[in-house]
Amino acid sequence: MLNTEINTPAMEKRVRSAALAVLGRRRLQADFEHGQWWITDLDSSAQWSVHDCSRPAGFDFEQVTQGDED
């Protein structure tokens, strides 16, 4: 099972911490839907799907929705 397929509070914390570091945004929300993690910027409503990767944080982020400020 991939890390992005694990729906636990501990994994949510890891995903959110990685998103804060990689995306450089301040107010992010992590949600588990459709069997994977998603990140939403609460200021602009931009969204990213979360993917496992070999980067030090362990996750990569693919933007799927443009936000109001992007």
C-alpha positions as a printed Julia matrix, in Angstrom:
70×3 Matrix{Float64}:
   0.0    0.0     0.0
   1.28   3.48   -0.89
   1.55   6.16    1.79
  -0.97   8.3    -0.09
  -3.51   5.48    0.27
  -3.3    5.43    4.08
  -6.02   7.38    5.87
  -4.76   7.93    9.41
  -4.2   11.06   11.53
  -0.44  10.38   11.48
  -0.37  10.23    7.66
  -2.49  13.39    7.46
   0.13  15.17    9.56
   2.95  13.94    7.29
   1.09  14.98    4.12
   0.2   18.39    5.48
   3.74  19.06    6.75
   5.21  18.1     3.38
   2.7   20.3     1.55
   3.54  23.29    3.74
   7.25  22.83    2.98
   6.95  22.07   -0.74
   4.13  24.42   -1.77
   5.19  27.38    0.34
   1.62  28.28    1.26
   0.42  29.17    4.78
  -3.14  27.88    5.14
  -3.48  24.38    3.74
  -6.08  21.72    4.39
  -5.46  18.0     3.82
  -8.43  15.78    2.92
  -8.64  12.07    2.18
 -11.12  11.43   -0.63
 -11.46   8.8    -3.36
  -8.67   6.71   -1.81
  -5.97   9.4    -1.8
  -4.9   12.65   -0.16
  -5.74  16.1    -1.55
  -4.43  19.51   -0.5
  -6.49  22.72   -0.66
  -5.14  26.24   -0.21
  -7.74  27.85    2.04
  -6.85  31.35    0.81
  -7.18  30.77   -2.95
  -9.05  27.43   -3.23
  -6.26  25.96   -5.4
  -6.05  22.17   -5.1
  -3.36  19.53   -5.49
  -3.46  15.74   -5.62
  -0.78  14.08   -3.49
   1.57  11.44   -4.94
   4.26   9.28   -3.37
   7.79  10.04   -4.56
  11.44   9.71   -3.56
  11.85  13.39   -2.61
  12.97  13.85    1.05
   9.43  14.76    2.15
   8.14  11.57    0.49
   5.35  13.29   -1.43
   4.86  15.29   -4.6
   1.93  17.57   -5.44
   0.17  17.93   -8.79
  -1.98  21.05   -9.09
  -5.43  20.09  -10.39
  -7.39  23.3    -9.75
  -6.27  26.89  -10.23
  -7.03  29.13   -7.31
  -8.55  32.59   -7.24
  -5.13  34.2    -6.65
  -3.01  31.99   -8.96
